Amino acid sequence: MRHDLLSTLDIRYPIIQAPMAGVSTPALAIAVSEAGALGSVAVGTSTVQQARAAIGAVREKTSRPFNVNVFTHRPAQADPVREAAWLDWLRPHFERFGARPPAALGEIYRSFLDDEPMFELLLELRPAVVSFHFGLPPQDRIDALKAAGIVLFTTATSLDEALQIEAAGIDAIVAQGIEAGGHRGMFDPAAPDPALPTFALLEQLRGKVSLPLIAAGGIMHGAHIRSAFHHGASAVQMGSAFIACPESMATAHHRALLARGAALRTELTGAISGRPARGIVNRMFTEVGAAGHPPLPDYPIAYDAAKALHAAACAKGSQDYSVNWGGTNVGQARAMPAGELVAMLADEMNAAA
């Protein structure tokens, strides 16, 4: 474990709560940071006003460092023909609930690459850490954020991405294995995915890059953290482990699924949002994402359709099309306050030394 990362981040434990857009909350980030780890808030799906409110809510309750995560995907390219074909594919699912697909789809989230006001907000508020998911922003933005004293993380799923991250002057690499819940952080979803497990990815990166490595994917217990150190990690990023905490925004249905434990099955699909993401299997995976589906609209345009379908089902009392992100070990999530979970993870990590 590289203790210089702990010093840089000013945290006691080498544990980072994953941002988890749609699940994380300011309350979760506060609890994690106050417990001595690094809390995170996700603003990749937020407006600038919402991002300002979320960052302000964390700062109101803690003076400890925390991470603000943005999405750096290629801005979506609208394609009315492709989107119409996708809506036609979804039509039978809407009709199950006496509903119709929306007439058109939109780009519901703005990429940081195309969001100057969000960039200006980060420069103004200067959170301790800013993390990028889905790629790198322009070099001038990286340089400006670093000059403002902000520590920068970027997700890598391959050696090639890690080398690009290092060359850009980022401070640490989040090495995301195939086990991780939610969206794969790959730079180009059209490129072949090596699909490396977390520890295999760490082994591939160690010695090839000089930056601290933060292991992400499948890490749920202190023994997993200790194993990540053995494979070259300086810290871990844990998302699924925190979903069952009362401070998260997980729905009652999501929490009920977690209670099934080892019986849960997760898979990767692009059919929900337009980019590969891992979640708990339901009709969105087995039917909407079934073989033979038409080409997907760009991310996040496809997500607009998935949200509309879930809303139609939910209005009729069905959770068949809900989105419940989680990693391969999400069934091991423990329902306890986030601060207590951080303390337990630290104790387990020390006991496994």
C-alpha positions as CSV (number, residue, x, y, z in Angstrom):
1,M,0.0,0.0,0.0
2,R,1.3,3.4,-0.9
3,H,0.8,5.6,2.1
4,D,1.6,8.7,0.0
5,L,-1.9,8.4,-1.5
6,L,-3.4,8.5,2.0
7,S,-1.4,11.6,2.8
8,T,-2.4,13.3,-0.5
9,L,-6.0,12.6,0.1
10,D,-5.8,13.4,3.9
11,I,-7.8,10.2,4.8
12,R,-7.2,7.6,7.5
13,Y,-8.3,4.5,5.6
14,P,-7.5,3.5,2.0
15,I,-11.2,3.2,1.2
16,I,-13.1,5.3,-1.4
17,Q,-16.8,5.1,-1.7
18,A,-17.7,4.9,-5.3
19,P,-19.7,7.8,-6.7
20,M,-22.7,5.7,-8.0
21,A,-24.9,8.2,-9.8
22,G,-28.5,7.5,-8.8
23,V,-27.6,5.6,-5.6
24,S,-25.1,7.8,-3.7
25,T,-26.2,10.9,-1.7
26,P,-24.6,13.8,0.1
27,A,-25.5,12.0,3.4
28,L,-23.5,8.9,2.3
29,A,-20.5,10.9,1.3
30,I,-20.6,12.8,4.6
31,A,-20.8,9.6,6.7
32,V,-17.9,7.9,4.8
33,S,-15.7,11.0,4.9
34,E,-16.4,11.6,8.6
35,A,-15.5,7.9,9.3
36,G,-12.0,8.5,7.8
37,A,-12.4,7.2,4.3
38,L,-13.2,9.2,1.1
39,G,-16.8,9.9,0.4
40,S,-18.0,10.7,-3.2
41,V,-20.9,12.5,-4.8
42,A,-21.8,11.9,-8.5
43,V,-22.8,14.9,-10.6
44,G,-22.6,13.3,-14.0
45,T,-26.4,13.1,-14.2
46,S,-26.9,16.5,-12.6
47,T,-27.4,20.1,-13.7
48,V,-25.0,22.7,-12.5
49,Q,-27.6,23.8,-10.0
50,Q,-28.0,20.3,-8.6
51,A,-24.3,19.8,-8.5
52,R,-23.8,23.0,-6.5
53,A,-26.5,22.0,-4.1
54,A,-25.0,18.5,-3.6
55,I,-21.5,19.8,-3.0
56,G,-22.8,22.4,-0.6
57,A,-24.8,19.8,1.3
58,V,-21.7,17.8,1.9
59,R,-19.6,20.8,3.0
60,E,-22.3,21.9,5.3
61,K,-21.9,18.7,7.4
62,T,-18.2,17.9,7.1
63,S,-14.9,19.6,6.6
64,R,-13.3,16.3,5.5
65,P,-12.2,15.7,1.9
66,F,-14.6,14.2,-0.6
67,N,-14.7,13.3,-4.3
68,V,-16.9,14.8,-7.0
69,N,-17.4,12.6,-10.1
70,V,-18.2,13.7,-13.6
71,F,-19.0,11.7,-16.8
72,T,-16.6,12.3,-19.7
73,H,-18.3,10.3,-22.4
74,R,-18.4,11.3,-26.0
75,P,-21.5,13.5,-26.4
76,A,-24.3,11.6,-27.9
77,Q,-25.1,11.8,-31.6
78,A,-28.8,11.8,-32.3
79,D,-30.0,9.3,-34.9
80,P,-33.8,9.5,-35.4
81,V,-33.9,6.3,-37.5
82,R,-31.9,4.3,-35.0
83,E,-33.9,5.7,-32.1
84,A,-37.2,4.9,-33.8
85,A,-36.1,1.3,-34.4
86,W,-35.2,1.0,-30.7
87,L,-38.6,2.4,-29.6
88,D,-40.3,0.0,-31.9
89,W,-38.3,-2.9,-30.3
90,L,-39.5,-1.7,-26.9
91,R,-43.2,-1.2,-27.9
92,P,-44.4,-4.7,-26.8
93,H,-42.9,-4.1,-23.4
94,F,-44.8,-0.8,-23.0
95,E,-48.0,-2.4,-24.3
96,R,-47.8,-4.9,-21.4
97,F,-48.8,-2.0,-19.2
98,G,-51.2,-0.3,-21.5
99,A,-48.7,2.4,-22.4
100,R,-46.9,3.6,-25.6
101,P,-43.2,4.4,-26.1
102,P,-42.3,8.1,-26.1
103,A,-42.5,9.8,-29.5
104,A,-38.8,10.7,-29.4
105,L,-35.8,10.3,-27.2
106,G,-33.3,12.9,-25.8
107,E,-29.9,13.3,-24.4
108,I,-30.9,13.3,-20.7
109,Y,-27.3,13.8,-19.3
110,R,-24.8,16.3,-20.5
111,S,-21.2,15.2,-20.9
112,F,-18.5,17.1,-19.0
113,L,-16.7,17.4,-22.3
114,D,-19.5,19.7,-23.4
115,D,-20.4,21.4,-20.1
116,E,-18.4,24.5,-19.6
117,P,-20.6,25.7,-16.6
118,M,-19.9,22.4,-14.7
119,F,-16.1,22.9,-15.3
120,E,-16.4,26.5,-14.0
121,L,-18.3,25.3,-11.0
122,L,-15.5,22.8,-10.1
123,L,-12.9,25.5,-10.4
124,E,-15.0,27.8,-8.2
125,L,-15.8,25.3,-5.5
126,R,-12.5,23.3,-5.6
127,P,-13.5,20.0,-4.1
128,A,-10.5,18.0,-2.8
129,V,-10.9,15.3,-5.5
130,V,-12.5,15.3,-9.0
131,S,-12.9,12.0,-10.8
132,F,-13.5,11.3,-14.4
133,H,-15.5,8.3,-15.7
134,F,-15.6,7.2,-19.4
135,G,-12.4,8.9,-20.5
136,L,-10.3,12.1,-20.2
137,P,-11.4,15.7,-20.6
138,P,-9.4,18.1,-22.7
139,Q,-5.9,18.7,-21.4
140,D,-6.5,22.3,-20.7
141,R,-9.3,21.4,-18.3
142,I,-7.0,18.8,-16.6
143,D,-4.3,21.4,-16.2
144,A,-6.7,24.0,-14.8
145,L,-8.2,21.7,-12.3
146,K,-4.7,20.6,-11.1
147,A,-3.6,24.2,-10.9
148,A,-6.6,24.8,-8.6
149,G,-5.1,22.2,-6.2
150,I,-7.6,19.5,-7.0
151,V,-6.5,15.8,-7.0
152,L,-7.7,14.0,-10.1
153,F,-8.7,10.4,-10.6
154,T,-9.7,8.6,-13.9
155,T,-11.1,5.2,-14.4
156,A,-9.2,2.7,-16.6
157,T,-10.3,-0.7,-17.7
158,S,-7.1,-1.6,-19.7
159,L,-3.4,-0.9,-19.9
160,D,-3.9,1.4,-22.9
161,E,-6.3,3.6,-21.0
162,A,-4.0,3.7,-17.9
163,L,-1.1,4.8,-20.1
164,Q,-3.2,7.6,-21.5
165,I,-4.3,8.6,-18.0
166,E,-0.7,8.8,-16.8
167,A,0.4,10.8,-19.9
168,A,-2.4,13.4,-19.2
169,G,-1.0,14.1,-15.7
170,I,-3.8,12.6,-13.7
171,D,-2.9,11.8,-10.1
172,A,-4.3,8.3,-9.6
173,I,-5.9,5.5,-11.7
174,V,-9.1,3.8,-10.7
175,A,-8.5,0.3,-12.1
176,Q,-12.0,-1.0,-12.8
177,G,-12.3,-4.8,-13.1
178,I,-15.1,-6.6,-14.9
179,E,-16.7,-7.4,-11.6
180,A,-17.7,-3.8,-10.9
181,G,-21.3,-2.7,-10.7
182,G,-22.8,0.1,-12.8
183,H,-21.2,1.4,-16.0
184,R,-17.9,0.2,-17.4
185,G,-15.5,3.2,-17.5
186,M,-14.0,2.3,-20.9
187,F,-13.0,5.2,-23.0
188,D,-14.5,3.8,-26.2
189,P,-17.4,1.4,-25.8
190,A,-17.0,0.4,-29.5
191,A,-13.5,-0.9,-28.9
192,P,-12.8,-4.5,-27.8
193,D,-13.1,-4.8,-24.0
194,P,-10.4,-6.9,-22.4
195,A,-12.9,-7.6,-19.6
196,L,-10.1,-8.2,-17.0
197,P,-11.0,-9.1,-13.5
198,T,-9.8,-6.5,-10.9
199,F,-6.8,-8.3,-9.6
200,A,-5.7,-9.3,-13.1
201,L,-6.0,-5.7,-14.3
202,L,-3.9,-4.6,-11.3
203,E,-1.2,-7.1,-12.2
204,Q,-1.2,-5.8,-15.8
205,L,-0.8,-2.2,-14.7
206,R,1.7,-2.5,-11.9
207,G,5.2,-1.8,-13.1
208,K,3.8,-0.3,-16.4
209,V,2.5,2.9,-14.8
210,S,3.9,4.9,-11.9
211,L,0.6,6.3,-10.6
212,P,-1.1,5.0,-7.5
213,L,-3.7,2.3,-8.4
214,I,-7.2,2.3,-6.8
215,A,-8.8,-1.2,-7.2
216,A,-12.5,-1.2,-8.1
217,G,-14.7,-4.2,-8.7
218,G,-15.9,-7.1,-6.5
219,I,-14.4,-5.7,-3.3
220,M,-16.8,-6.1,-0.4
221,H,-14.8,-7.1,2.7
222,G,-11.6,-6.2,4.5
223,A,-9.9,-9.4,3.2
224,H,-10.7,-8.2,-0.4
225,I,-9.0,-4.9,0.4
226,R,-5.9,-6.7,1.7
227,S,-5.8,-8.8,-1.4
228,A,-6.0,-5.7,-3.6
229,F,-2.9,-4.4,-1.8
230,H,-1.1,-7.7,-2.6
231,H,-1.8,-7.1,-6.3
232,G,-0.4,-3.5,-6.3
233,A,-3.3,-1.3,-5.2
234,S,-2.7,1.7,-3.0
235,A,-6.5,2.0,-2.1
236,V,-9.8,0.5,-3.1
237,Q,-13.0,2.0,-4.5
238,M,-16.1,0.3,-3.2
239,G,-19.6,0.8,-4.5
240,S,-21.8,-2.2,-4.1
241,A,-20.7,-2.5,-0.5
242,F,-22.4,0.8,0.3
243,I,-25.7,0.3,-1.5
244,A,-27.4,-1.3,1.5
245,C,-26.4,1.5,3.8
246,P,-29.4,3.6,5.0
247,E,-27.7,6.8,3.7
248,S,-27.9,5.5,0.1
249,M,-30.7,6.3,-2.3
250,A,-31.3,2.7,-3.2
251,T,-35.0,1.9,-3.6
252,A,-37.0,-0.4,-1.4
253,H,-37.0,-2.9,-4.3
254,H,-33.2,-2.7,-4.7
255,R,-32.7,-3.3,-1.0
256,A,-35.1,-6.3,-1.1
257,L,-33.1,-7.8,-3.9
258,L,-29.9,-7.4,-1.9
259,A,-31.5,-9.3,0.9
260,R,-31.5,-12.4,-1.3
261,G,-27.7,-12.6,-0.9
262,A,-25.9,-15.3,-2.9
263,A,-28.9,-16.0,-5.0
264,L,-28.5,-12.7,-6.9
265,R,-27.2,-12.9,-10.5
266,T,-25.6,-9.9,-12.3
267,E,-24.7,-9.4,-15.9
268,L,-23.4,-6.7,-18.2
269,T,-25.8,-5.1,-20.7
270,G,-25.7,-2.0,-23.0
271,A,-29.5,-2.2,-23.5
272,I,-30.4,0.0,-20.5
273,S,-28.3,3.1,-21.2
274,G,-26.4,2.6,-24.4
275,R,-23.1,1.7,-22.7
276,P,-22.2,-1.6,-21.0
277,A,-23.2,-1.7,-17.3
278,R,-23.5,-4.4,-14.7
279,G,-26.7,-4.9,-12.7
280,I,-29.1,-7.4,-11.2
281,V,-30.7,-9.4,-13.9
282,N,-34.4,-8.8,-14.8
283,R,-36.4,-8.3,-18.0
284,M,-34.2,-5.4,-19.0
285,F,-31.4,-7.9,-19.4
286,T,-33.2,-11.1,-20.6
287,E,-35.8,-9.5,-22.9
288,V,-34.9,-5.9,-23.8
289,G,-31.3,-6.9,-24.1
290,A,-31.9,-10.2,-25.8
291,A,-30.0,-11.3,-28.8
292,G,-31.2,-9.9,-32.0
293,H,-32.1,-6.4,-30.7
294,P,-31.6,-3.5,-33.1
295,P,-28.6,-1.2,-32.8
296,L,-28.6,0.8,-29.5
297,P,-29.0,4.6,-29.5
298,D,-26.1,6.5,-28.1
299,Y,-25.5,6.8,-24.4
300,P,-27.4,8.4,-22.6
301,I,-30.2,8.6,-25.2
302,A,-31.0,4.9,-24.8
303,Y,-31.4,5.5,-21.0
304,D,-34.2,7.9,-21.8
305,A,-36.2,5.0,-23.2
306,A,-35.3,2.7,-20.3
307,K,-36.5,5.2,-17.8
308,A,-39.8,5.7,-19.6
309,L,-40.3,1.9,-19.7
310,H,-39.6,1.6,-16.0
311,A,-42.0,4.5,-15.3
312,A,-44.8,2.8,-17.3
313,A,-44.2,-0.5,-15.4
314,C,-43.9,1.1,-12.0
315,A,-47.2,2.9,-12.6
316,K,-48.9,-0.5,-12.8
317,G,-47.0,-1.9,-9.7
318,S,-44.3,-3.8,-11.6
319,Q,-40.5,-3.6,-10.9
320,D,-39.8,-5.9,-13.9
321,Y,-37.9,-3.1,-15.7
322,S,-36.3,-1.4,-12.8
323,V,-32.5,-0.7,-12.9
324,N,-30.6,-2.1,-10.0
325,W,-26.9,-1.7,-10.5
326,G,-24.6,-3.9,-8.6
327,G,-21.3,-5.8,-8.9
328,T,-20.7,-9.5,-9.0
329,N,-20.6,-9.7,-5.2
330,V,-23.4,-7.3,-4.5
331,G,-25.2,-10.0,-2.6
332,Q,-22.6,-9.6,0.2
333,A,-23.7,-6.0,0.9
334,R,-24.2,-5.3,4.5
335,A,-27.1,-3.2,5.7
336,M,-25.6,-0.9,8.3
337,P,-24.8,2.8,8.7
338,A,-22.0,3.8,6.4
339,G,-19.7,5.0,9.2
340,E,-20.0,1.7,10.9
341,L,-19.3,-0.1,7.7
342,V,-16.1,1.9,7.2
343,A,-14.9,1.0,10.7
344,M,-15.8,-2.7,10.1
345,L,-13.9,-2.8,6.8
346,A,-10.8,-1.2,8.5
347,D,-10.9,-3.8,11.3
348,E,-11.3,-6.6,8.8
349,M,-8.5,-5.2,6.7
350,N,-6.2,-5.0,9.6
351,A,-7.1,-8.5,10.8
352,A,-6.3,-9.9,7.4
353,A,-2.7,-8.4,7.4
